[in-house]
Structure formats: C-alpha cells, structure tokens
Amino acid sequence: MTHIRVADAALFLGVSDDTIRRWIDQGVLSKLSGPSGHTGVDGLELAQLAKKQATNPKDPAVIAGSARNRLVGLVTSVVSDTVMSQVELQCGPHRIVSLISTEAVRELNLEPGSVATAVVKATAVSIETAAQS
C-alpha cells in the first residue's frame, strides 16, 4: 500500500488540503498514518478517485483514429517562422508543446484562444518515479 501525504494528494487532484481531509472524514478516502506520523491516503484509492473525477472536454474532431492519447485544450501560444511553428496548448493542468509546419498552423487556423486537440501516439514512453531509499 502506497502512502501519499495529504498535501501531495491535494496537488495530484488539484484541490486543497482541506478538501482531502474532508474526503477522509466523509469516507471518500481512507486515512493512513505514515512512518513519520503524517496523515495520508492510500495511493490506489487516490488513483481511482483521480480517474473517476477526471473530465476531458469533448474532442471537437469528428474522426476515428488509432491514437488513444487525445488531449483537448486551448492554444496559449504560437511562435512561427517561415517554415516551422511552435504551438503550445494548455490541456487541463498539462502544458503540451508541438513543433509543426507553419503551413499546418495556417491551415488549422491555430492562434491563441483556439480549441485544439493534441494527439500523441508514441512507441516509447518513459515513466519515472522518485528514487527509493
């Protein structure tokens, strides 16, 4: 069982520490005491709650595709030269940056404030964790 401190749990779900404590009091999450006496929650319960509460905006694209990682968000920045552009999207709490052709930026009418979908299909995805002592 993975112990996640209240403050960290709040960061993962984008809520306040008080909300996590309220959910513990309401039985939404089980209270755990860590090795140093800090109050926390079970990592598995937290992951399940995060998945349950996750909401994705409706994908405006009306196409079928094989990529499962579709992140709908708002374009926050477009920096272009004559050939290439850097497009930045804010997809919930995630900042996604893509380098695409300036021609594609024009064809897609991408500008700050537009809604767009970042589609990620990768054969190599790295996963990291904190070092275990």
C-alpha positions as a Markdown table, in Angstrom:
| # | Residue | x | y | z |
|---|---|---|---|---|
| 1 | Met | 0.0 | 0.0 | 0.0 |
| 2 | Thr | 1.4 | 3.4 | -1.1 |
| 3 | His | 1.1 | 6.2 | 1.5 |
| 4 | Ile | 0.5 | 9.6 | -0.1 |
| 5 | Arg | 0.7 | 12.7 | 2.2 |
| 6 | Val | -2.4 | 14.9 | 2.3 |
| 7 | Ala | -0.6 | 17.9 | 0.7 |
| 8 | Asp | 0.7 | 15.7 | -2.2 |
| 9 | Ala | -2.7 | 14.1 | -2.7 |
| 10 | Ala | -4.2 | 17.6 | -2.9 |
| 11 | Leu | -1.7 | 18.6 | -5.6 |
| 12 | Phe | -2.4 | 15.4 | -7.6 |
| 13 | Leu | -6.2 | 16.2 | -7.7 |
| 14 | Gly | -5.9 | 19.9 | -7.9 |
| 15 | Val | -7.8 | 20.5 | -4.7 |
| 16 | Ser | -6.9 | 22.0 | -1.3 |
| 17 | Asp | -5.5 | 20.0 | 1.7 |
| 18 | Asp | -8.8 | 20.8 | 3.5 |
| 19 | Thr | -10.7 | 19.1 | 0.7 |
| 20 | Ile | -8.6 | 15.9 | 1.1 |
| 21 | Arg | -9.2 | 16.0 | 4.8 |
| 22 | Arg | -12.9 | 16.5 | 4.3 |
| 23 | Trp | -13.0 | 13.5 | 1.9 |
| 24 | Ile | -11.2 | 11.4 | 4.6 |
| 25 | Asp | -13.8 | 12.5 | 7.2 |
| 26 | Gln | -16.6 | 11.6 | 4.7 |
| 27 | Gly | -15.1 | 8.2 | 4.0 |
| 28 | Val | -14.3 | 9.0 | 0.3 |
| 29 | Leu | -10.6 | 8.3 | 1.1 |
| 30 | Ser | -9.2 | 6.1 | 3.8 |
| 31 | Lys | -6.9 | 7.8 | 6.4 |
| 32 | Leu | -3.4 | 6.3 | 6.7 |
| 33 | Ser | -0.6 | 7.3 | 9.1 |
| 34 | Gly | 2.8 | 7.4 | 7.5 |
| 35 | Pro | 6.1 | 6.3 | 9.1 |
| 36 | Ser | 6.8 | 9.8 | 10.4 |
| 37 | Gly | 3.2 | 10.3 | 11.7 |
| 38 | His | 2.0 | 12.4 | 8.8 |
| 39 | Thr | -1.6 | 11.8 | 7.8 |
| 40 | Gly | -2.0 | 10.5 | 4.3 |
| 41 | Val | -4.2 | 8.4 | 2.0 |
| 42 | Asp | -3.8 | 5.1 | 0.1 |
| 43 | Gly | -2.2 | 5.7 | -3.3 |
| 44 | Leu | -4.5 | 3.2 | -5.1 |
| 45 | Glu | -7.6 | 4.8 | -3.7 |
| 46 | Leu | -6.3 | 8.2 | -4.7 |
| 47 | Ala | -5.6 | 6.9 | -8.3 |
| 48 | Gln | -9.1 | 5.5 | -8.6 |
| 49 | Leu | -10.6 | 8.8 | -7.4 |
| 50 | Ala | -8.4 | 10.8 | -9.8 |
| 51 | Lys | -9.6 | 8.6 | -12.7 |
| 52 | Lys | -13.2 | 8.8 | -11.6 |
| 53 | Gln | -13.1 | 12.6 | -11.3 |
| 54 | Ala | -11.1 | 13.2 | -14.5 |
| 55 | Thr | -13.1 | 15.1 | -17.1 |
| 56 | Asn | -12.0 | 15.6 | -20.6 |
| 57 | Pro | -13.5 | 18.3 | -22.8 |
| 58 | Lys | -15.4 | 16.9 | -25.8 |
| 59 | Asp | -13.0 | 16.3 | -28.6 |
| 60 | Pro | -14.0 | 18.6 | -31.5 |
| 61 | Ala | -12.5 | 16.3 | -34.1 |
| 62 | Val | -15.1 | 14.1 | -35.8 |
| 63 | Ile | -12.7 | 11.4 | -36.9 |
| 64 | Ala | -11.8 | 7.9 | -36.0 |
| 65 | Gly | -8.2 | 7.1 | -35.2 |
| 66 | Ser | -5.9 | 4.6 | -33.5 |
| 67 | Ala | -4.3 | 7.1 | -31.1 |
| 68 | Arg | -5.8 | 6.8 | -27.7 |
| 69 | Asn | -4.0 | 9.8 | -26.1 |
| 70 | Arg | -6.1 | 12.7 | -27.2 |
| 71 | Leu | -5.7 | 15.9 | -25.1 |
| 72 | Val | -8.2 | 18.7 | -25.8 |
| 73 | Gly | -7.1 | 22.1 | -24.8 |
| 74 | Leu | -6.6 | 25.8 | -25.6 |
| 75 | Val | -3.8 | 27.2 | -27.7 |
| 76 | Thr | -1.9 | 29.5 | -25.5 |
| 77 | Ser | 1.0 | 30.4 | -27.8 |
| 78 | Val | 2.0 | 30.2 | -31.5 |
| 79 | Val | 5.6 | 31.1 | -32.5 |
| 80 | Ser | 6.2 | 30.9 | -36.2 |
| 81 | Asp | 8.9 | 31.4 | -38.7 |
| 82 | Thr | 8.6 | 30.8 | -42.5 |
| 83 | Val | 8.8 | 27.0 | -42.2 |
| 84 | Met | 8.2 | 25.8 | -38.7 |
| 85 | Ser | 6.0 | 26.8 | -35.7 |
| 86 | Gln | 5.9 | 26.0 | -32.0 |
| 87 | Val | 2.4 | 25.6 | -30.8 |
| 88 | Glu | 1.6 | 25.5 | -27.0 |
| 89 | Leu | -1.6 | 24.1 | -25.6 |
| 90 | Gln | -2.9 | 24.0 | -22.1 |
| 91 | Cys | -4.8 | 20.8 | -21.7 |
| 92 | Gly | -6.2 | 20.9 | -18.1 |
| 93 | Pro | -3.1 | 21.0 | -15.9 |
| 94 | His | -0.8 | 19.8 | -18.7 |
| 95 | Arg | 1.2 | 22.0 | -21.0 |
| 96 | Ile | 1.7 | 20.4 | -24.4 |
| 97 | Val | 4.2 | 21.8 | -26.9 |
| 98 | Ser | 4.3 | 20.7 | -30.5 |
| 99 | Leu | 6.6 | 21.6 | -33.4 |
| 100 | Ile | 4.6 | 21.6 | -36.7 |
| 101 | Ser | 4.9 | 23.3 | -40.0 |
| 102 | Thr | 3.8 | 26.9 | -40.3 |
| 103 | Glu | 1.7 | 25.8 | -43.3 |
| 104 | Ala | -0.3 | 23.5 | -40.9 |
| 105 | Val | -0.7 | 26.3 | -38.4 |
| 106 | Arg | -2.3 | 28.4 | -41.2 |
| 107 | Glu | -4.5 | 25.5 | -42.5 |
| 108 | Leu | -5.7 | 24.7 | -39.0 |
| 109 | Asn | -6.2 | 28.4 | -38.1 |
| 110 | Leu | -4.3 | 27.9 | -34.9 |
| 111 | Glu | -4.0 | 31.1 | -32.7 |
| 112 | Pro | -4.0 | 31.8 | -29.0 |
| 113 | Gly | -7.5 | 31.0 | -27.7 |
| 114 | Ser | -8.4 | 28.4 | -30.3 |
| 115 | Val | -9.5 | 24.9 | -29.2 |
| 116 | Ala | -7.3 | 22.1 | -30.5 |
| 117 | Thr | -6.5 | 18.5 | -29.8 |
| 118 | Ala | -3.0 | 17.2 | -29.2 |
| 119 | Val | -2.9 | 13.6 | -30.4 |
| 120 | Val | 0.0 | 11.5 | -29.0 |
| 121 | Lys | 1.0 | 8.2 | -30.4 |
| 122 | Ala | 4.4 | 7.1 | -29.3 |
| 123 | Thr | 6.2 | 3.8 | -29.4 |
| 124 | Ala | 8.4 | 4.9 | -26.5 |
| 125 | Val | 7.0 | 6.4 | -23.3 |
| 126 | Ser | 9.3 | 6.8 | -20.3 |
| 127 | Ile | 7.9 | 6.5 | -16.8 |
| 128 | Glu | 9.9 | 7.8 | -13.8 |
| 129 | Thr | 9.4 | 7.7 | -10.0 |
| 130 | Ala | 11.3 | 9.2 | -7.1 |
| 131 | Ala | 14.4 | 7.2 | -6.0 |
| 132 | Gln | 13.6 | 4.7 | -3.3 |
| 133 | Ser | 15.9 | 4.9 | -0.3 |
